[in-house]
Amino acid sequence: MSSVNEKPKYSMINVTKGHTVRKYDTELDNVRGRTLAMGGQVRMQVLKAITALEEGNIDLAREVVDREHKIDHCELDIDEAIFNLIAKRQPVGRDLRFILALSKVAGDLERAGDRAACIAWCVIRLMEQAVQPLSPKISPHIRKLDRVVRGLLERSLNALTRTDVDVAFDVLQAGLQLDSGFEAAINRVMSCVSEDVRRLDQVPNLVFILRALASIGDLASNIAEQVIFVIEGRDVRYQNKASLIDALRKREDH
């Protein structure tokens, strides 16, 4: 049982329910469902790309590359559904913010899918060079960054599913780990090269992989920002993440 002095958490809202025209609820929920399904495909692409790297599986990497166009088509389908919804329903207020947010989320997911394909291409090049196997000292750092990134993506999609600002806020906080994880992985790559110069040719592809992972994490934070936009009506893009988190924390404390 909660205390009367307990600090209230941000409320969760259901944007796709409660309209006078029930079909409108269904149409909104359908677009969100398509966007979330696209997010699930992107998460799987990232997982497969990193698995291909860890296992040295060039066929799996090629599968990721071959499936990239399906992610692109998802964005096109979502954009068409959004255009039709706006033309038909002429949404305003929170409904309009929600629909515009879904459009931006689909764009961010498409870019995340591109980064997953970039990772796969790097894996293919590494396997084709095959001068030296990937150092076991590097793999744990890549795996750790991958876990952070896919966790951010999963939680940001959960925030969108529930339209929950608290979850979105958590994503922004967790996203601050990206820089330190990226720097640690880069330092380990350089350290391994200094120990064995025969691995020098691996550096460009490994750096591209790490940058792609960090970029996917940033895109997950963008999705969380869209959830904040839907509920709060504030466009918080391009703001300093640490300052934004501090401002939200202060608001929650009041």
C-alpha positions, 0 to 999 in steps of 0.5 A: 500500500503506497504512502501518501508521501510517496513521490508519484511516478510519471503516469503511463497513458494508453494513446490507442484507446478511448476514442469515440470512433473505435476504428480509430483506436484500432488504426493507431494500435496497428501503426504502433504494432507495425513499428514495434514489429520493425523494432523486433526485427532490428534487434534480431539483426543486431544480435545476428551480426554480433553472433556472426562476429563472435562465431566467425560465421560469414554466412550469418553475416551475409544473412544480415546484409540480405535482410536489410532491405526488409527493414527499409520496406518496413519503414516505407509501409509505416510511413504510408500507414501514417500518411493515410491515418493523418489524411483520414483522421486529421489528428490533433494534440497528443494523437498527432504527437504520437503519430509523428513520434511513430514516424520518427521512431521508424526512421531511427529503427531504419538507421539502426538496421543500417548499422546492423548491416554495417556490422555484418559487412565488417564481419565479412571483411574480417573473415575474408582477410582471415590473417589472424583470428579475432583476439579473445581479449577484444571479444568481451568488450564488444559483447559488453557494449552489445548487451548495453546497446540491445538492452537500450533498444529493448527498453526504448521499445518497451517505453513505446509499447506502454507509452511510459515516461519512467521507462523512457527516463531509465533509457536515457540514464542507461545511455550514459554508459555508452561512451565509457563502454565504447572508449574501453573497447577502443582502448582494448583494440589498440592495446591488442594491436600494440601487442601483435602488429599482425592484427593491424589490418583488423583495426578499421573494421573493429572500430566501425563495428564499435561505432555502429553499436554506439550509434544504435544505442544513441538511436535507442535513446532517440526513441525514448525521447519520442516517448517523452515528446508524446506524453510531455509535449516537449521536444527534448531532442538535441539537448544535453543528456545529462542536463535533461536527466537532471531536469527530469529528476528534479521534476520527479522529486517535486 
